[in-house]
């Protein structure tokens, strides 16, 4: 669940560009198809909204070869050097694990308003959890560690915005700033949603066109769309999960203009909601270590596809 989520997504007209790009990825990169994670207070379920639509995925095409917690917060990002050689050698990827399991112990700090360009939003939120208490922040860090390992094997330099090394946060503006200062070739913020029972599947959130104050996404809208579309198609292939049945018109894509992590980014960035923690069937996947590995693989394959062009 995105950090600054007080403004719900709204239904939008389908975008021919998103449809064309998504179809191309499905046919050439992955094929697409539908297939039938404690700590922190739980967020209220979000009502789903529409997003940029693209053709429903299908699985027909062949898959390409895959190539300490501190007492106080520290602003330093966590770089991890990639291998000297590999298909992603020379590339920098920033992984942003959503939320922090200790945020609920620091409500004053995380409720502090920060400037996201067009308005002010909370520094961060607690995130959601499964009904059994598996926290979103626990899920996102686990998937992010798996994703980092996969990308490093391909030679990428990987930076985590947070690695269980601070008492709360980071705030959404700092999360964006870490990616910008790293001059990342791609940034992915890892999340899981907290919606109603029966709402299932994943969706990738793309930045909308925003200009205001410190926010200007004009240079990242299109490359972020490409990144997100590739992740969506390959996430289907690697996990067997279907695109969201409650956001994005079964395209697996949604556009948001209210998320500080996207609005303040100057490098290509997307969020991925890997599933709905409040739905028992999705929760069974999100709490499975083997499925989390598949999720990391799907995200890694999408990033690799994007960076390799």
ZIPEJO-V679894 format. One record per residue. N is the residue number from 1. RES is the residue in one small letter. BURIAL is + if it has 9 or more other ideal C-beta (glycine too) atoms within 8 Angstrom, else -. Layout:
BEGIN
n:N res:RES burial:BURIAL
n:N res:RES burial:BURIAL
END
This chain:
BEGIN
n:1 res:x burial:+
n:2 res:x burial:+
n:3 res:x burial:+
n:4 res:x burial:+
n:5 res:x burial:+
n:6 res:x burial:-
n:7 res:x burial:-
n:8 res:x burial:-
n:9 res:x burial:+
n:10 res:x burial:-
n:11 res:x burial:-
n:12 res:x burial:+
n:13 res:x burial:-
n:14 res:x burial:+
n:15 res:x burial:+
n:16 res:x burial:-
n:17 res:x burial:-
n:18 res:x burial:+
n:19 res:x burial:+
n:20 res:x burial:-
n:21 res:x burial:+
n:22 res:x burial:+
n:23 res:x burial:+
n:24 res:x burial:+
n:25 res:x burial:+
n:26 res:x burial:+
n:27 res:x burial:-
n:28 res:x burial:-
n:29 res:x burial:+
n:30 res:x burial:+
n:31 res:x burial:+
n:32 res:x burial:+
n:33 res:x burial:+
n:34 res:x burial:-
n:35 res:x burial:-
n:36 res:x burial:-
n:37 res:x burial:+
n:38 res:x burial:-
n:39 res:x burial:+
n:40 res:x burial:+
n:41 res:x burial:-
n:42 res:x burial:-
n:43 res:x burial:+
n:44 res:x burial:-
n:45 res:x burial:-
n:46 res:x burial:+
n:47 res:x burial:-
n:48 res:x burial:+
n:49 res:x burial:+
n:50 res:x burial:+
n:51 res:x burial:+
n:52 res:x burial:+
n:53 res:x burial:+
n:54 res:x burial:+
n:55 res:x burial:-
n:56 res:x burial:-
n:57 res:x burial:+
n:58 res:x burial:+
n:59 res:x burial:+
n:60 res:x burial:-
n:61 res:x burial:+
n:62 res:x burial:-
n:63 res:x burial:-
n:64 res:x burial:-
n:65 res:x burial:-
n:66 res:x burial:-
n:67 res:x burial:-
n:68 res:x burial:-
n:69 res:x burial:-
n:70 res:x burial:+
n:71 res:x burial:-
n:72 res:x burial:-
n:73 res:x burial:+
n:74 res:x burial:-
n:75 res:x burial:-
n:76 res:x burial:-
n:77 res:x burial:+
n:78 res:x burial:+
n:79 res:x burial:-
n:80 res:x burial:+
n:81 res:x burial:-
n:82 res:x burial:+
n:83 res:x burial:+
n:84 res:x burial:-
n:85 res:x burial:-
n:86 res:x burial:+
n:87 res:x burial:-
n:88 res:x burial:+
n:89 res:x burial:+
n:90 res:x burial:-
n:91 res:x burial:+
n:92 res:x burial:+
n:93 res:x burial:+
n:94 res:x burial:+
n:95 res:x burial:+
n:96 res:x burial:+
n:97 res:x burial:+
n:98 res:x burial:+
n:99 res:x burial:+
n:100 res:x burial:+
n:101 res:x burial:+
n:102 res:x burial:+
n:103 res:x burial:+
n:104 res:x burial:+
n:105 res:x burial:-
n:106 res:x burial:+
n:107 res:x burial:-
n:108 res:x burial:-
n:109 res:x burial:+
n:110 res:x burial:+
n:111 res:x burial:-
n:112 res:x burial:+
n:113 res:x burial:-
n:114 res:x burial:+
n:115 res:x burial:-
n:116 res:x burial:+
n:117 res:x burial:+
n:118 res:x burial:+
n:119 res:x burial:-
n:120 res:x burial:-
n:121 res:x burial:+
n:122 res:x burial:+
n:123 res:x burial:+
n:124 res:x burial:+
n:125 res:x burial:+
n:126 res:x burial:+
n:127 res:x burial:+
n:128 res:x burial:+
n:129 res:x burial:+
n:130 res:x burial:+
n:131 res:x burial:-
n:132 res:x burial:-
n:133 res:x burial:-
n:134 res:x burial:+
n:135 res:x burial:+
n:136 res:x burial:+
n:137 res:x burial:+
n:138 res:x burial:+
n:139 res:x burial:+
n:140 res:x burial:+
n:141 res:x burial:+
n:142 res:x burial:+
n:143 res:x burial:+
n:144 res:x burial:+
n:145 res:x burial:-
n:146 res:x burial:+
n:147 res:x burial:+
n:148 res:x burial:+
n:149 res:x burial:+
n:150 res:x burial:+
n:151 res:x burial:+
n:152 res:x burial:+
n:153 res:x burial:-
n:154 res:x burial:+
n:155 res:x burial:+
n:156 res:x burial:+
n:157 res:x burial:+
n:158 res:x burial:+
n:159 res:x burial:+
n:160 res:x burial:+
n:161 res:x burial:+
n:162 res:x burial:+
n:163 res:x burial:-
n:164 res:x burial:-
n:165 res:x burial:+
n:166 res:x burial:+
n:167 res:x burial:+
n:168 res:x burial:+
n:169 res:x burial:+
n:170 res:x burial:+
n:171 res:x burial:+
n:172 res:x burial:+
n:173 res:x burial:+
n:174 res:x burial:+
n:175 res:x burial:+
n:176 res:x burial:+
n:177 res:x burial:+
n:178 res:x burial:+
n:179 res:x burial:+
n:180 res:x burial:+
n:181 res:x burial:-
n:182 res:x burial:+
n:183 res:x burial:-
n:184 res:x burial:+
n:185 res:x burial:+
n:186 res:x burial:+
n:187 res:x burial:+
n:188 res:x burial:+
n:189 res:x burial:+
n:190 res:x burial:+
n:191 res:x burial:+
n:192 res:x burial:+
n:193 res:x burial:+
n:194 res:x burial:+
n:195 res:x burial:+
n:196 res:x burial:+
n:197 res:x burial:-
n:198 res:x burial:-
n:199 res:x burial:+
n:200 res:x burial:+
n:201 res:x burial:+
n:202 res:x burial:+
n:203 res:x burial:+
n:204 res:x burial:+
n:205 res:x burial:+
n:206 res:x burial:+
n:207 res:x burial:+
n:208 res:x burial:+
n:209 res:x burial:-
n:210 res:x burial:+
n:211 res:x burial:-
n:212 res:x burial:-
n:213 res:x burial:-
n:214 res:x burial:-
n:215 res:x burial:+
n:216 res:x burial:+
n:217 res:x burial:+
n:218 res:x burial:-
n:219 res:x burial:-
n:220 res:x burial:+
n:221 res:x burial:+
n:222 res:x burial:-
n:223 res:x burial:-
n:224 res:x burial:+
n:225 res:x burial:+
n:226 res:x burial:+
n:227 res:x burial:+
n:228 res:x burial:+
n:229 res:x burial:+
n:230 res:x burial:+
n:231 res:x burial:+
n:232 res:x burial:+
n:233 res:x burial:+
n:234 res:x burial:+
n:235 res:x burial:+
n:236 res:x burial:+
n:237 res:x burial:+
n:238 res:x burial:+
n:239 res:x burial:+
n:240 res:x burial:-
n:241 res:x burial:+
n:242 res:x burial:+
n:243 res:x burial:+
n:244 res:x burial:+
n:245 res:x burial:-
n:246 res:x burial:+
n:247 res:x burial:+
n:248 res:x burial:+
n:249 res:x burial:-
n:250 res:x burial:+
n:251 res:x burial:+
n:252 res:x burial:+
n:253 res:x burial:+
n:254 res:x burial:+
n:255 res:x burial:+
n:256 res:x burial:+
n:257 res:x burial:+
n:258 res:x burial:+
n:259 res:x burial:+
n:260 res:x burial:+
n:261 res:x burial:+
n:262 res:x burial:+
n:263 res:x burial:+
n:264 res:x burial:+
n:265 res:x burial:+
n:266 res:x burial:-
n:267 res:x burial:+
n:268 res:x burial:+
n:269 res:x burial:+
n:270 res:x burial:+
n:271 res:x burial:+
n:272 res:x burial:+
n:273 res:x burial:+
n:274 res:x burial:+
n:275 res:x burial:+
n:276 res:x burial:+
n:277 res:x burial:+
n:278 res:x burial:+
n:279 res:x burial:+
n:280 res:x burial:-
n:281 res:x burial:-
n:282 res:x burial:+
n:283 res:x burial:+
n:284 res:x burial:-
n:285 res:x burial:+
n:286 res:x burial:+
n:287 res:x burial:+
n:288 res:x burial:-
n:289 res:x burial:-
n:290 res:x burial:-
n:291 res:x burial:+
n:292 res:x burial:+
n:293 res:x burial:+
n:294 res:x burial:+
n:295 res:x burial:+
n:296 res:x burial:+
n:297 res:x burial:+
n:298 res:x burial:+
n:299 res:x burial:+
n:300 res:x burial:+
n:301 res:x burial:+
n:302 res:x burial:+
n:303 res:x burial:+
n:304 res:x burial:+
n:305 res:x burial:+
n:306 res:x burial:+
n:307 res:x burial:+
n:308 res:x burial:-
n:309 res:x burial:-
END
